[in-house]
């Protein structure tokens, strides 16, 4: 019978361990292990008590960024900027830890522990100086941006990122619900040695005036819980006693038992769905953190693309300012020559000189904005910012240029919205959060039930010792012996105990459980509202992004036409000025108009490129359209080669 008990317990334990492993797509943080070739029994035993290995953070930049530096210039394509962000971005590195945190929660749940939660925040990169409210359109013709020392958080917006919380459940934790049994088996035990000395008022009972007892007590047991809610306690105990009593038939003697206690909830806490709910939620959280990681990649890469095209626009704007300065310089030289020959009034030279000075100031402002953008981009694409002198001293040279297609592809809004609902990670993780709320609510509802447990006990008792000579008393020969006799009695079930029964606990008002159910129901409704808000926001983002892209394309086409007309107008006015039919003041105005038109063309081209990136982000196609493999992002190493410039 004892063998049958042990086999049944082993079968139950094996089934529980197998069922605990049936979570798809979950990667558990591995415990440190000795290689199989050198592993010993002790190593296998001690591994559960060793701290899991967690690697240190490597703050060194990837080799890619150094391979792109030539002669103090950092040659950068858009694809290299994306690769550097995947390899070096600290925002992405933070999210890599999120997945391991979720896996540790899953490991905890499989052992029967409560969940500690997973991080659900993502961070978007700074807007940069070429982002919203770009100063490009206000730096032509001497109107310069205000220069001040940042004194408030809003003043730091161009260089400070912002965080977004993707949680739709709010800050309140999930209800604990019915108690989860510990799925990890545990060995329990105790050893205790003692001595007592008690004066006696009557020698008839003990046969002595001072009763002295010595004891050595020990027990050992195995406890474990299962997915059904059942739990068992298999325990063995033995107590060896010595006494100076002359009335004891056996001295020394050993008593003890081997027992099995089993408990199975029948109402509250019954069933695998209830007792494995945290394992299911933890498995969902692993998937949620994967979606959060993907969202972080999308946000990071969308920001990098925006910052890169802003850098291209700022560099092109510097070229525009230099071309405008060259026109002003030529006008000044021409006017100076005409004044020297007496065909032009000296005041015209002053006007031309003022325009040259203004143009020089425009170049300084444009180059300053370019340097600011480079600083922001270096901080984004490296792990230590400008602490690395080689990176800090290098000037970024963007090698890609904005390409505007001749014909714009038209995609129906309904198709774009469908793509967004299919691709966006923030929506997918929101759906899983709703599912977790429903699972938690089932546990809270189960906690409303009374506690009714089926309990059973099987126990074999034993007693063995050395017989003492007491007149008129004949010791039972079955009880005479040592440890062998003691263990034989237990194995042969010489003195068995059996019991089976029900334990009932009915709360009279049950207000705590009711409050948990109400709270979970309300939080579920709130999360459903937030989910609908998110879906509405996604639809709005897609439609808005498409409208902005169409508008930016129209603005670019108009800017190109305006620039062409301004060039023609300036050429005509310069011809009139050459024959004395115009003035320096008018020519300067035409030059300013042309400079403004060229800067506007640069801005609208950049806006078009950024609006396309925004549409990709809104539809969740950033990773697809930029050939980004999520596995490479997890590893922090991008396989594709860099566009290394020739020496």
C-alpha positions as CSV (number, residue, x, y, z in Angstrom):
1,X,0.0,0.0,0.0
2,X,2.9,2.4,0.8
3,X,4.4,1.7,-2.6
4,X,1.0,2.5,-4.2
5,X,0.8,5.8,-2.3
6,X,4.3,6.8,-3.5
7,X,3.7,5.9,-7.1
8,X,0.4,7.9,-7.1
9,X,2.2,10.9,-5.7
10,X,5.0,10.7,-8.3
11,X,2.4,10.4,-11.0
12,X,0.6,13.5,-9.8
13,X,3.8,15.4,-9.5
14,X,4.9,14.5,-13.0
15,X,1.5,15.5,-14.5
16,X,1.7,18.8,-12.7
17,X,5.2,19.5,-14.0
18,X,4.2,18.6,-17.5
19,X,1.1,20.8,-17.5
20,X,3.1,23.7,-16.1
21,X,5.3,23.6,-19.2
22,X,2.5,24.0,-21.7
23,X,2.9,27.7,-22.4
24,X,3.7,28.4,-26.1
25,X,6.3,31.0,-27.2
26,X,7.7,31.5,-23.7
27,X,11.4,31.7,-23.0
28,X,12.3,31.1,-19.4
29,X,15.4,32.8,-17.9
30,X,17.8,29.9,-17.4
31,X,19.4,29.0,-14.1
32,X,23.2,28.8,-14.1
33,X,24.1,25.2,-14.9
34,X,27.3,23.2,-15.1
35,X,28.0,21.7,-18.5
36,X,26.6,18.2,-18.9
37,X,30.0,16.7,-19.4
38,X,31.1,17.8,-15.9
39,X,27.8,18.0,-14.1
40,X,27.5,16.0,-10.9
41,X,24.6,15.0,-8.8
42,X,25.4,17.8,-6.4
43,X,25.4,20.4,-9.2
44,X,22.0,19.3,-10.3
45,X,20.8,19.5,-6.7
46,X,22.2,22.9,-6.0
47,X,21.2,24.6,-9.2
48,X,17.7,25.7,-7.9
49,X,19.4,27.6,-5.1
50,X,21.8,29.5,-7.3
51,X,21.0,33.0,-8.5
52,X,20.2,33.0,-12.3
53,X,22.8,34.6,-14.5
54,X,22.0,38.2,-15.6
55,X,24.5,39.7,-17.9
56,X,25.9,43.2,-17.2
57,X,24.9,46.1,-19.5
58,X,27.6,46.9,-22.2
59,X,27.8,50.6,-22.6
60,X,30.3,50.4,-25.5
61,X,29.2,51.6,-28.9
62,X,28.9,49.1,-31.7
63,X,31.8,48.9,-34.1
64,X,29.5,50.1,-36.9
65,X,29.7,53.7,-35.9
66,X,33.6,53.7,-35.9
67,X,33.6,52.0,-39.3
68,X,31.6,55.0,-40.7
69,X,34.1,57.6,-39.6
70,X,36.6,58.8,-42.2
71,X,38.9,61.8,-41.8
72,X,36.8,63.3,-39.0
73,X,33.6,62.8,-41.0
74,X,30.8,60.4,-40.0
75,X,29.3,59.3,-43.3
76,X,25.7,58.2,-42.5
77,X,23.0,56.7,-44.7
78,X,19.5,56.4,-43.4
79,X,19.8,52.6,-43.2
80,X,23.0,52.9,-41.2
81,X,21.3,55.4,-38.8
82,X,18.5,52.8,-38.4
83,X,21.1,50.0,-37.7
84,X,23.0,52.2,-35.2
85,X,19.7,52.9,-33.4
86,X,19.0,49.2,-33.1
87,X,22.5,48.4,-31.9
88,X,23.1,51.4,-29.5
89,X,19.8,53.0,-28.5
90,X,19.4,52.8,-24.7
91,X,15.6,53.0,-25.1
92,X,15.7,49.8,-27.0
93,X,18.1,48.3,-24.5
94,X,15.7,49.1,-21.7
95,X,12.9,47.2,-23.5
96,X,15.2,44.1,-23.9
97,X,15.1,43.8,-20.1
98,X,11.3,44.0,-20.2
99,X,11.0,40.6,-21.9
100,X,13.3,39.0,-19.4
101,X,11.3,40.5,-16.6
102,X,8.2,39.0,-18.1
103,X,9.9,35.6,-18.4
104,X,10.9,35.8,-14.7
105,X,7.3,36.5,-13.8
106,X,6.2,33.4,-15.8
107,X,8.8,31.4,-13.9
108,X,7.4,32.7,-10.7
109,X,3.8,31.9,-11.7
110,X,4.8,28.3,-12.6
111,X,6.1,27.9,-9.0
112,X,2.7,29.1,-7.7
113,X,3.8,32.7,-6.9
114,X,1.9,35.9,-7.4
115,X,2.8,38.2,-10.4
116,X,4.9,41.3,-9.9
117,X,3.9,43.0,-13.2
118,X,5.8,44.0,-16.3
119,X,6.9,47.4,-17.7
120,X,4.5,48.9,-20.3
121,X,6.1,52.3,-21.1
122,X,7.9,53.3,-24.3
123,X,10.0,56.4,-25.0
124,X,10.0,58.5,-28.0
125,X,13.2,60.4,-29.0
126,X,13.5,64.2,-28.9
127,X,11.9,66.2,-31.7
128,X,15.2,67.9,-32.6
129,X,15.6,71.5,-33.9
130,X,14.1,70.6,-37.3
131,X,11.0,69.1,-35.9
132,X,7.6,70.8,-35.2
133,X,7.9,74.5,-35.3
134,X,11.0,74.3,-37.4
135,X,12.9,77.6,-37.5
136,X,13.9,77.1,-41.2
137,X,11.2,79.3,-42.4
138,X,12.0,82.1,-40.0
139,X,15.7,82.4,-40.6
140,X,15.8,84.0,-44.0
141,X,16.2,87.7,-44.5
142,X,17.6,88.5,-41.1
143,X,14.8,87.2,-39.0
144,X,16.7,85.0,-36.6
145,X,15.3,82.6,-33.9
146,X,15.4,83.8,-30.3
147,X,18.5,82.6,-28.5
148,X,17.9,82.0,-24.7
149,X,19.1,79.7,-21.9
150,X,16.5,77.0,-21.3
151,X,14.8,77.7,-18.0
152,X,11.7,75.4,-18.2
153,X,11.0,71.9,-19.2
154,X,9.1,73.1,-22.3
155,X,12.3,74.9,-23.4
156,X,14.1,71.6,-23.5
157,X,11.6,69.9,-25.7
158,X,13.9,69.7,-28.8
159,X,16.5,67.7,-26.9
160,X,14.2,65.8,-24.4
161,X,12.2,62.7,-25.3
162,X,8.8,61.8,-23.9
163,X,7.4,58.5,-22.4
164,X,4.1,56.9,-23.2
165,X,2.3,54.4,-20.9
166,X,0.7,51.6,-23.0
167,X,-1.3,50.2,-20.0
168,X,-5.0,50.3,-20.4
169,X,-5.7,48.8,-17.0
170,X,-4.6,51.8,-15.0
171,X,-2.3,51.6,-11.9
172,X,-4.5,49.2,-9.9
173,X,-3.0,45.7,-9.6
174,X,-5.0,42.5,-10.4
175,X,-7.0,41.0,-7.5
176,X,-5.2,38.0,-5.9
177,X,-8.4,35.8,-5.9
178,X,-8.3,32.3,-4.4
179,X,-5.0,31.1,-3.0
180,X,-2.7,29.4,-5.5
181,X,-1.1,26.2,-4.2
182,X,2.7,26.0,-4.4
183,X,3.4,24.0,-7.6
184,X,7.1,23.5,-6.7
185,X,7.5,20.5,-4.4
186,X,9.3,21.3,-1.1
187,X,11.1,19.2,1.4
188,X,10.4,20.1,5.0
189,X,12.1,18.8,8.1
190,X,13.0,19.3,11.7
191,X,15.4,18.0,14.2
192,X,15.1,18.7,17.9
193,X,17.0,17.3,21.0
194,X,15.8,18.0,24.5
195,X,16.0,17.1,28.1
196,X,13.4,17.7,30.9
197,X,13.7,17.2,34.6
198,X,10.4,17.4,36.6
199,X,9.9,16.9,40.3
200,X,7.1,14.5,41.1
201,X,4.5,14.8,43.8
202,X,3.6,11.1,43.5
203,X,5.9,8.2,42.8
204,X,3.1,5.9,41.9
205,X,2.9,7.2,38.4
206,X,6.5,7.5,37.5
207,X,8.2,5.5,40.1
208,X,10.7,8.3,41.0
209,X,10.8,11.6,42.9
210,X,12.4,13.4,39.9
211,X,11.3,12.4,36.5
212,X,14.0,12.9,33.8
213,X,13.2,12.5,30.1
214,X,15.6,12.8,27.2
215,X,14.2,13.1,23.6
216,X,15.5,13.3,20.1
217,X,12.8,14.2,17.6
218,X,13.0,14.4,13.8
219,X,10.6,14.7,10.9
220,X,10.8,15.0,7.2
221,X,8.1,15.6,4.6
222,X,7.3,16.4,1.0
223,X,4.6,19.0,0.1
224,X,3.3,20.1,-3.2
225,X,0.2,21.6,-4.8
226,X,-1.4,20.9,-8.2
227,X,-3.4,22.7,-10.8
228,X,-6.7,21.3,-9.6
229,X,-6.1,23.0,-6.3
230,X,-5.2,19.8,-4.5
231,X,-2.2,19.6,-2.2
232,X,-0.5,16.9,-0.3
233,X,1.8,16.5,2.6
234,X,3.7,13.3,2.9
235,X,5.5,13.2,6.2
236,X,7.6,10.9,8.3
237,X,8.4,11.5,12.0
238,X,10.2,9.7,14.7
239,X,10.7,10.4,18.4
240,X,13.3,8.6,20.5
241,X,12.7,8.8,24.3
242,X,14.8,7.9,27.3
243,X,13.4,8.1,30.9
244,X,14.3,7.3,34.4
245,X,10.7,6.2,35.1
246,X,10.5,2.7,36.6
247,X,6.9,2.5,35.4
248,X,7.7,2.6,31.7
249,X,7.6,-0.9,30.0
250,X,10.0,0.2,27.3
251,X,13.2,2.3,27.8
252,X,14.5,3.7,25.6
253,X,11.8,3.5,23.0
254,X,11.0,5.1,19.6
255,X,7.6,6.3,18.4
256,X,6.7,7.7,15.0
257,X,4.5,7.5,11.9
258,X,4.4,7.8,8.1
259,X,1.4,9.8,7.0
260,X,-0.2,11.3,3.9
261,X,-2.6,14.3,4.1
262,X,-4.4,15.3,1.0
263,X,-6.7,18.3,0.5
264,X,-8.9,19.0,-2.6
265,X,-11.0,22.2,-2.8
266,X,-14.5,21.5,-4.2
267,X,-15.8,25.0,-4.6
268,X,-13.5,28.0,-4.0
269,X,-10.1,27.2,-5.6
270,X,-11.3,24.3,-7.6
271,X,-10.1,23.7,-11.2
272,X,-7.1,24.2,-13.4
273,X,-8.4,27.3,-15.0
274,X,-8.6,29.1,-11.6
275,X,-5.3,27.8,-10.2
276,X,-3.3,28.3,-13.4
277,X,-4.7,31.8,-14.1
278,X,-1.5,33.5,-13.2
279,X,0.5,31.2,-15.4
280,X,-1.8,32.1,-18.3
281,X,-1.6,35.8,-17.5
282,X,2.2,35.6,-17.2
283,X,2.3,33.9,-20.6
284,X,0.2,36.7,-22.0
285,X,2.6,39.2,-20.4
286,X,5.5,37.6,-22.2
287,X,3.7,38.3,-25.5
288,X,2.7,41.8,-24.3
289,X,6.3,42.7,-23.6
290,X,7.2,41.4,-27.0
291,X,4.6,43.8,-28.5
292,X,5.9,46.6,-26.3
293,X,9.4,46.0,-27.6
294,X,8.2,46.1,-31.1
295,X,6.4,49.4,-30.4
296,X,9.6,50.8,-28.9
297,X,11.4,49.9,-32.1
298,X,8.8,51.5,-34.2
299,X,8.8,54.7,-32.1
300,X,12.6,54.8,-32.0
301,X,13.1,54.2,-35.7
302,X,10.3,56.7,-36.7
303,X,12.1,59.3,-34.6
304,X,15.5,58.4,-36.1
305,X,14.0,58.7,-39.6
306,X,12.6,62.1,-38.7
307,X,15.8,63.3,-37.1
308,X,17.8,62.1,-40.1
309,X,15.6,63.9,-42.7
310,X,15.7,67.0,-40.5
311,X,19.5,66.8,-40.6
312,X,19.4,66.5,-44.4
313,X,17.0,69.5,-44.6
314,X,19.2,71.6,-42.3
315,X,22.3,70.8,-44.3
316,X,20.5,71.7,-47.5
317,X,19.3,74.9,-45.9
318,X,22.9,75.8,-45.1
319,X,23.6,75.4,-48.8
320,X,20.6,77.7,-49.6
321,X,22.0,80.3,-47.2
322,X,25.4,80.1,-48.8
323,X,24.0,80.5,-52.3
324,X,22.0,83.5,-51.1
325,X,25.1,84.9,-49.5
326,X,26.9,84.5,-52.8
327,X,24.2,86.5,-54.6
328,X,24.5,89.2,-52.0
329,X,28.3,89.2,-52.3
330,X,28.1,89.5,-56.1
331,X,25.6,92.3,-55.9
332,X,27.9,94.1,-53.5
333,X,30.9,93.7,-55.8
334,X,28.9,94.9,-58.8
335,X,27.6,97.9,-56.9
336,X,31.1,98.7,-55.7
337,X,32.5,98.6,-59.2
338,X,29.7,100.9,-60.5
339,X,30.2,103.4,-57.7
340,X,33.9,103.5,-58.5
341,X,33.1,104.4,-62.1
342,X,30.5,106.9,-61.1
343,X,27.4,105.2,-62.5
344,X,25.8,104.4,-59.1
345,X,25.2,106.3,-56.0
346,X,27.4,105.3,-53.0
347,X,24.3,104.6,-50.8
348,X,23.7,101.5,-53.0
349,X,27.0,100.0,-51.8
350,X,25.9,100.4,-48.2
351,X,22.6,98.6,-48.9
352,X,24.5,95.8,-50.6
353,X,27.0,95.6,-47.7
354,X,24.1,95.4,-45.2
355,X,22.6,92.4,-47.2
356,X,26.0,90.7,-47.2
357,X,26.2,91.1,-43.4
358,X,22.7,89.8,-43.1
359,X,23.5,86.8,-45.3
360,X,26.5,86.0,-43.2
361,X,24.3,86.0,-40.1
362,X,21.9,83.7,-41.8
363,X,24.7,81.2,-42.5
364,X,25.8,81.3,-38.9
365,X,22.3,80.6,-37.7
366,X,21.8,77.8,-40.1
367,X,25.1,76.1,-39.3
368,X,24.3,76.5,-35.6
369,X,21.0,74.6,-36.1
370,X,22.8,72.0,-38.1
371,X,25.3,71.5,-35.3
372,X,22.5,71.2,-32.7
373,X,20.8,68.5,-34.8
374,X,24.0,66.6,-35.2
375,X,24.5,66.7,-31.4
376,X,21.0,65.3,-30.9
377,X,21.5,62.6,-33.5
378,X,24.8,61.5,-32.0
379,X,23.2,61.1,-28.6
380,X,20.5,59.0,-30.1
381,X,22.7,56.7,-32.1
382,X,25.3,56.0,-29.4
383,X,25.3,54.6,-25.9
384,X,27.5,57.2,-24.3
385,X,26.5,60.3,-26.2
386,X,29.4,62.7,-26.9
387,X,31.6,61.1,-24.1
388,X,33.5,59.4,-26.9
389,X,35.9,62.0,-28.3
390,X,36.1,60.3,-31.7
391,X,32.4,60.5,-32.2
392,X,32.1,63.9,-30.6
393,X,34.6,65.5,-32.9
394,X,33.2,63.9,-36.1
395,X,30.9,65.9,-38.3
396,X,27.9,63.9,-39.6
397,X,27.6,63.8,-43.4
398,X,24.2,62.4,-44.4
399,X,24.7,60.6,-47.7
400,X,21.0,60.0,-48.5
401,X,18.9,62.7,-50.0
402,X,15.1,63.1,-50.0
403,X,13.6,61.6,-53.1
404,X,10.1,62.7,-54.1
405,X,8.4,60.3,-56.5
406,X,7.0,61.7,-59.7
407,X,3.6,60.0,-59.1
408,X,2.1,59.4,-55.7
409,X,0.6,56.0,-55.0
410,X,-2.9,56.3,-53.7
411,X,-4.1,53.8,-51.1
412,X,-7.7,53.8,-49.8
413,X,-8.1,54.9,-46.2
414,X,-10.0,51.7,-45.4
415,X,-7.0,49.6,-46.5
416,X,-4.6,51.7,-44.5
417,X,-6.8,51.4,-41.4
418,X,-7.0,47.6,-41.8
419,X,-3.2,47.5,-42.1
420,X,-2.9,49.5,-38.9
421,X,-5.3,47.2,-37.0
422,X,-3.3,44.2,-38.3
423,X,0.2,45.5,-37.7
424,X,0.3,47.9,-34.8
425,X,1.8,46.3,-31.6
426,X,0.1,48.7,-29.2
427,X,-3.3,47.4,-30.3
428,X,-2.2,43.8,-30.0
429,X,-0.9,44.3,-26.5
430,X,-4.0,46.1,-25.5
431,X,-6.1,43.2,-26.6
432,X,-4.0,40.9,-24.4
433,X,-4.4,43.2,-21.4
434,X,-8.2,42.9,-21.8
435,X,-7.8,39.1,-21.9
436,X,-5.8,39.3,-18.7
437,X,-8.5,41.3,-17.0
438,X,-11.1,38.7,-18.0
439,X,-8.9,35.9,-16.6
440,X,-8.4,37.8,-13.3
441,X,-12.1,38.4,-13.1
442,X,-12.8,34.7,-13.2
443,X,-10.5,34.2,-10.3
444,X,-12.3,36.9,-8.3
445,X,-15.7,35.4,-9.1
446,X,-14.4,32.0,-7.9
447,X,-13.4,33.7,-4.6
448,X,-17.1,34.4,-4.0
449,X,-17.8,30.7,-3.4
450,X,-17.6,29.2,0.1
451,X,-14.6,27.1,1.0
452,X,-15.5,23.4,0.9
453,X,-12.5,21.0,0.9
454,X,-12.3,17.3,0.8
455,X,-9.6,16.2,3.1
456,X,-8.1,12.7,3.7
457,X,-5.5,11.2,5.9
458,X,-3.6,7.9,5.8
459,X,-1.1,7.2,8.6
460,X,0.9,4.3,9.8
461,X,2.1,4.4,13.4
462,X,4.9,2.5,15.1
463,X,6.5,2.0,18.5
464,X,9.6,0.0,19.3
465,X,11.9,-0.1,22.3
466,X,13.8,-2.1,24.9
467,X,11.7,-3.9,27.4
468,X,12.2,-3.1,31.1
469,X,11.6,-5.5,34.0
470,X,8.4,-4.4,35.7
471,X,6.8,-6.9,38.1
472,X,3.5,-8.2,36.8
473,X,3.9,-6.6,33.4
474,X,4.6,-8.6,30.2
475,X,5.8,-6.4,27.3
476,X,4.3,-7.0,23.9
477,X,7.0,-8.8,21.9
478,X,5.8,-7.1,18.7
479,X,7.0,-3.8,20.2
480,X,10.4,-5.0,21.4
481,X,13.3,-4.1,19.1
482,X,15.3,-1.3,17.5
483,X,15.1,0.8,14.3
484,X,14.4,-2.3,12.2
485,X,11.4,-3.2,14.2
486,X,10.2,0.4,14.1
487,X,10.5,0.6,10.2
488,X,9.0,-2.9,9.8
489,X,5.8,-1.8,11.7
490,X,5.4,1.2,9.4
491,X,6.0,-0.8,6.2
492,X,3.6,-3.5,7.2
493,X,0.9,-1.1,8.4
494,X,0.7,-2.7,11.8
495,X,-1.1,0.3,13.4
496,X,-2.9,2.2,10.6
497,X,-5.1,5.3,10.9
498,X,-7.7,6.4,8.3
499,X,-9.8,9.5,8.0
500,X,-11.8,11.3,5.3
501,X,-14.0,14.3,5.7
502,X,-15.2,17.7,4.6
503,X,-14.1,21.2,5.8
504,X,-16.5,24.0,5.3
505,X,-16.0,27.8,5.6
506,X,-19.0,30.0,4.7
507,X,-18.4,33.8,5.0
508,X,-21.6,35.4,6.3
509,X,-21.4,38.7,4.4
510,X,-18.4,38.0,2.0
511,X,-17.8,41.8,1.5
512,X,-14.1,41.5,0.6
513,X,-14.7,39.0,-2.2
514,X,-17.7,41.1,-3.5
515,X,-15.6,44.2,-3.5
516,X,-12.9,42.5,-5.5
517,X,-15.4,41.3,-8.1
518,X,-17.0,44.8,-8.4
519,X,-13.5,46.4,-8.7
520,X,-12.4,43.9,-11.4
521,X,-15.7,44.3,-13.3
522,X,-15.3,48.1,-13.3
523,X,-11.7,47.9,-14.3
524,X,-12.6,45.6,-17.1
525,X,-15.2,48.1,-18.3
526,X,-12.7,50.9,-18.1
527,X,-10.1,49.0,-20.0
528,X,-12.7,48.3,-22.7
529,X,-13.4,52.0,-23.0
530,X,-9.7,52.7,-23.2
531,X,-9.3,50.0,-25.9
532,X,-12.1,51.7,-27.9
533,X,-10.3,55.0,-27.4
534,X,-7.1,53.5,-28.7
535,X,-8.8,52.0,-31.7
536,X,-10.4,55.4,-32.5
537,X,-7.0,57.1,-32.0
538,X,-5.3,54.6,-34.4
539,X,-8.0,55.3,-37.0
540,X,-7.6,59.0,-36.5
541,X,-3.8,58.8,-36.7
542,X,-4.0,56.9,-40.0
543,X,-6.5,59.3,-41.6
544,X,-4.6,62.3,-40.3
545,X,-1.2,60.9,-41.5
546,X,-2.6,60.4,-45.0
547,X,-4.1,63.9,-45.1
548,X,-0.8,65.4,-43.9
549,X,1.1,63.4,-46.5
550,X,-1.2,64.6,-49.3
551,X,-0.9,68.2,-48.0
552,X,2.9,68.0,-47.7
553,X,3.1,66.7,-51.3
554,X,1.0,69.5,-52.6
555,X,3.0,72.0,-50.5
556,X,6.2,70.6,-52.0
557,X,4.9,70.8,-55.6
558,X,3.8,74.4,-55.0
559,X,7.2,75.2,-53.4
560,X,9.1,73.9,-56.4
561,X,6.9,76.0,-58.8
562,X,7.4,79.0,-56.5
563,X,11.1,78.6,-56.5
564,X,11.3,78.3,-60.2
565,X,9.2,81.4,-60.7
566,X,11.3,83.4,-58.2
567,X,14.5,82.4,-60.0
568,X,13.0,83.7,-63.3
569,X,11.8,86.9,-61.6
570,X,15.3,87.5,-60.1
571,X,17.0,87.0,-63.4
572,X,14.6,89.5,-65.0
573,X,15.1,92.0,-62.3
574,X,18.9,91.7,-62.5
575,X,18.7,92.4,-66.2
576,X,16.6,95.5,-65.5
577,X,19.1,96.5,-62.8
578,X,22.0,96.1,-65.3
579,X,20.4,98.6,-67.6
580,X,19.6,101.0,-64.8
581,X,15.8,100.3,-64.8
582,X,15.8,98.9,-61.2
583,X,17.4,99.6,-57.8
584,X,19.5,97.7,-55.4
585,X,16.7,97.7,-52.9
586,X,14.4,95.9,-55.3
587,X,17.0,93.4,-56.3
588,X,17.7,92.6,-52.7
589,X,14.0,92.0,-52.2
590,X,13.9,89.6,-55.1
591,X,17.0,87.8,-53.7
592,X,15.3,87.5,-50.3
593,X,12.2,86.1,-52.0
594,X,14.2,83.5,-53.9
595,X,16.1,82.5,-50.7
596,X,12.8,82.1,-48.9
597,X,11.4,80.1,-51.7
598,X,14.5,77.8,-51.7
599,X,14.3,77.3,-48.0
600,X,10.6,76.6,-48.3
601,X,11.3,73.9,-50.9
602,X,13.8,72.3,-48.5
603,X,11.3,72.4,-45.7
604,X,8.4,71.0,-47.7
605,X,10.7,68.2,-49.1
606,X,11.6,67.3,-45.5
607,X,8.0,67.5,-44.4
608,X,7.1,65.1,-47.2
609,X,9.7,62.6,-46.1
610,X,8.7,62.9,-42.4
611,X,5.0,62.6,-43.3
612,X,5.7,59.3,-45.1
613,X,7.5,58.0,-42.0
614,X,4.6,59.1,-39.9
615,X,2.2,57.2,-42.2
616,X,4.3,54.1,-41.9
617,X,4.2,54.5,-38.1
618,X,0.5,55.0,-38.0
619,X,-0.1,51.9,-40.1
620,X,2.5,49.8,-38.2
621,X,4.6,49.3,-41.3
622,X,7.8,51.0,-40.2
623,X,9.7,47.7,-39.6
624,X,8.5,46.2,-42.9
625,X,9.3,49.2,-45.0
626,X,12.7,49.6,-43.5
627,X,13.7,45.9,-43.7
628,X,14.1,45.6,-39.9
629,X,14.2,42.1,-38.4
630,X,12.8,42.0,-34.8
631,X,15.2,39.1,-33.9
632,X,18.2,41.3,-34.8
633,X,16.7,44.1,-32.7
634,X,16.5,41.7,-29.7
635,X,20.1,40.7,-30.2
636,X,21.3,44.2,-30.7
637,X,23.3,43.3,-33.8
638,X,22.3,44.1,-37.3
639,X,23.6,41.8,-39.9
640,X,23.4,44.0,-43.0
641,X,26.7,45.7,-43.9
642,X,27.2,49.4,-43.6
643,X,27.6,51.7,-46.5
644,X,31.3,52.4,-45.7
645,X,32.7,55.2,-47.8
646,X,35.8,54.7,-49.9
647,X,39.1,56.1,-48.6
